[in-house]
Amino acid sequence: MKISYGADHEFVPASHENPLDPGVWKKVLFSKADLQAGAVQMVNWARLGAGKHFAAHYHEDMQEIFIILQGEAHLTAGTQTVVLRPGDAVRIDPREVHRMSNPGFEDVHYVVVGISRGEGGRTVVVEPQ
């Protein structure tokens, strides 16, 4: 797991902007060097209900990036648990068992991007819902 806390990054002008008068600013949460080679398999906007969690699982050949938009999520990967808030991102590597929970009273909204090596890997649930 690699965590990228939004508060740790400054906004910088986007590369296509005039650096002296940018219209668009960006925070680089993960760069190409942080991501595995492969093809984007999915880009999803997801919602995790209050008091809910998703089953612990792993992906045989897919890396996932979660970006929290709203709410507070607790994400466990292996033996490490982190609290993620809006603007935070986390990278989960292939075969890394992970589980997200929402102990709060509002839904957690997040974007998840999957990058597959294209090796025909599958998702393996290690803890049923």
Order of alpha helices (4+ residues) and beta strands (2+ residues): beta-beta-beta-beta-beta-beta-beta-beta-beta-beta-beta-beta
